[in-house]
């Protein structure tokens, strides 16, 4: 049974709601939240059951024939999403926007995010050593404008590429771009090469994002660069519902500053992966990467893929290396301090996208804890770096978050006792606390004048009020 073969008016109210939402996301696999499951219907259900090796069942939807359906538990959905996205599918997450226990009638639902190859932010689905780029390519007939971003780290770059398809493809492959956004009039041969030969996800978008996130490009003078950034932003903000408030202002990449290497050179030199097994192990980056943080590993890869050409930049980098080699005691102290720093870039990305959990809060706090030590060492080395230690954020996390909280923020036991008086009272009430019951009982006695009134609590009935008069009436009945 196909979705377009069904008369929407014949469907049950819930399936009519599904159809309305699915009409807005026709090319995505719609994970439709129903209770404790995400369910997929019609062609989506058939595709998901095949790709995820799930049992295809059916659902009564008001029709004589059952609608094809498969589902996955909401609490363990990430591995399923990862598998589908890695195969080139886009996933739209449709959540219940109201509490089903307190809502009369149909629960309101809506898509809260769209996940594709280039827009994954969950750290469980990302490689710590690599950036996760999504890019916009615009063809101006005499040059290509390439804008690429990693929304998991907040990085945004823009560069011009000569109007040569081979050079453009080399840039895309060397950067490891996973998804590109093109206009509908783009070269068909280019689309076929990117998608067919290299497995890069290609999406089509015609619009530009105006009057929003202007701080990302307002300092740029080149109108083509601004247009390229707006083209990418429209896809991320409007199409995929991303919050990009953590993104940093666009960085212009000048290709003349770096040694040009085509994709064949990178591959044959085995800079980032071996020629035979296509694996990082035993490549040059594997040999060189002794970084203590994931952020350092990504930066090292960027340097390796973009060798400097300008003499003054090379000398400046060598001078800094020389400082570390001479101050080997401070170098070891700095390495030990950096070992305590988690991936702050991606934690901030998860925070903005609403995917943060209690473990991430602790990782952020522990990372901020060592920043004063890192700042002190940097000053002793006389390096021209400014480090904001964010003491206010550290104090907030230290005073509010338990040291051993649950993984998800919905399980409770996250905020420390004593941090918020109102929250402590609510916790006391929820647990049937003796202090709350005693205070409540005292107030009732004072207000009613009943001296022998008693307030109690049990897990079956909750709170109850009883007095000797009530007991006497029960005995008479």
FITORZA-23676 format. One record per residue (C-alpha): x, y negated, z. Coordinates in steps of 0.05 Angstrom, whole numbers, plus 5000, padded with zeros to 4 digits. Example, Ala and Ser with C-alpha at 12.3 -4.5 7.8 and 13.67 -1.06 7.14 Angstrom:
residues 2
524650905156
527350215143
end
This chain:
residues 477
500050005000
502749324980
501548675016
499048314954
493848864941
490148725006
484248255015
486347835075
479047735097
478248485108
483948515158
483548485234
484947795265
492047995286
493748235216
490847605186
495647215230
501347665207
499547535134
499446775144
506346785176
509147275124
506746815068
511746295094
517446805095
516347245034
523647445023
525447585096
524048215137
519047955188
520048235258
513048115286
512748135362
507048565390
507848705464
514549055477
515949185404
517748825340
513449125285
514349095209
508549205161
507349365087
513749315044
517749055103
515949685143
517850135085
524549785075
526349775149
524450505159
528950705100
534950265119
534550395194
532451125188
526051005229
519551385225
514451045180
507651055213
501150685201
496750185236
489250085235
488349385209
480949365191
481949725125
479850425106
487150605096
492450515150
497649975137
504950225132
508750035195
515050165235
517649835298
523549745345
523749575420
524748835431
529948945487
534649325441
533348975375
540448715362
543549355332
537749395283
538448665262
546048755255
545049355209
539949005165
543948355160
550348735143
546549045085
544648355058
537648285086
534947665120
531047755184
525647285210
524247355285
516847215300
515547145375
509447085419
509146345437
504046445492
503446915552
498847485531
496547595603
493846875610
491446755539
484346875517
483647125446
489247155396
496247025421
499746465383
505846705345
511146365304
518046475273
523446215320
529546375279
531946675213
538347085213
542447205151
549647405137
552346695147
548146475206
549347005259
551146705328
550447295374
557547485397
555748225395
554848155320
561147745306
568447895296
572547515348
578447415302
574747135241
570446535226
563446665202
562346175145
556245985105
557345505048
553845044998
556644984928
554544414883
556644364810
558043654785
560443904716
567443624726
568543904796
565344354849
563844094918
564544634971
561644505041
562445075091
560545145164
561145645221
555045515264
557645995317
563445515331
560744845308
565844765252
563944385189
568544265129
567943985059
572644005000
572843884926
574944444879
577144354806
571744564756
574645254747
570545864767
576646294784
579345764832
572445684863
571746434874
578746474903
577045924954
570546274973
574046954982
580146675018
575646315068
571646955079
565046605064
559347095075
553446705045
552946144994
547245664980
546445454908
541645044866
537145404818
540845134757
547445444779
551645854730
548446554726
555246874714
557946554779
551946814818
552947514790
560347514806
559447284878
553747754892
555148354849
562748394852
564148144922
557648264961
556747534981
549647364998
546846834950
540846394969
537445864927
535445184956
533944534919
532944034975
537343575017
536343415091
535342665099
535342235162
537542795209
544442995235
547242385199
552942335249
556042945215
557442565151
556341815163
563841655162
564841975094
565441515033
564742044978
557342104960
558342784929
561043044996
555142745033
550243074984
553743744992
553243705068
545843505064
544544095018
547444585069
544044245128
537144305095
537945055088
540445145160
535444675194
529144745152
529745445123
533145805180
530745375239
537645255268
539344735321
545944425299
546943925355
553444265374
556544165305
562643725300
563243165248
565243405179
572643515166
575243365096
579943905071
585043645021
587444234980
593743854959
596243905031
596744665027
600045184984
595145454933
594246214935
589146584892
585447194918
590147674884
596247364918
592847414986
590848134974
597648364947
601448035004
596748385053
596047745093
589547915128
588048635108
591849225079
591449365006
589650095013
584850135072
582149415072
583549395147
586548865192
591149365225
598249345196
596848695157
601148075168
595947735213
595648365255
603248335265
603347585281
597147515323
599247515396
594146975414
590947005483
584246725460
579546875402
579746135385
587346185377
586746795332
581946435285
586445825283
592546255267
588846585209
586945895182
594345685184
596546325151
591546245095
593345515085
600945435087
603144705094
606544345037
608043665066
614843615098
612743155155
607143635176
611744235174
617043875216
611743655267
609444385275
616644625282
618144095335
612344345377
614645065369
621644835391
618744525454
615445185473
621745585459
625945125503
620845085559
619745835563
617545825637
612045325623
610345715559
609146345600
604845955650
600745685592
599846375561
597446655628
592546075636
589846155565
588746895579
583246675627
579646265574
573746585538
571046395470
568445705490
566745515418
562046095408
559146035478
557145315462
554245555396
549946075432
547745545482
545245085428
541745655391
538345905454
541946575457
545946465521
545546975577
547946995649
554547315630
556046735583
554846245640
560146595682
564946625623
564145885612
565245735686
571446165690
574245835627
573145135655
576345345721
583245405688
582844765646
586044325700
592044795701
592544785625
592044025625
597643985676
602244435635
600844035571
602843395607
609243715632
610943935561
609643215538
605043435482
600242925454
593743295469
587743035508
583843565547
577143425580
576643895640
569043795646
569143805722
561743625727
559744235686
564244685726
561444435792
554344535766
555645265746
559645405810
553945155854
548245465816
549946145786
550946785825
557547155813
554047805794
547747615757
543848075710
545548055636
539047715615
536247075645
529247375651
530947885706
531747375762
537447345813
540946825771
540546175812
543946165879
539946095943
540445385970
541445055902
534044865893
529344805952
523044895911
525745515876
527745815944
520545715969
517746055907
522446645916
520346695989
512946695968
514047205914
517447695961
512047606014
517047286061
515647276135
517446536141
512246336089
506846776120
508246506190
507945786166
501645906126
498346266185
500045686231
496945176184
490645586176
489845656251
490544906260
485644736204
480245256222
480945276297
480946046296
486246236346
486546986330
486946896254
492247326220
495547276151
498747896121
501748146056
502548816022
504449025951
497549305935
492948725954
497848145961
496247636014
490247736060
487047366119
483747716178
481147536247
477647906305
470947656278
472147996211
474048646246
467548626287
463348526224
466849106189
465249566248
457849356247
457449496172
end
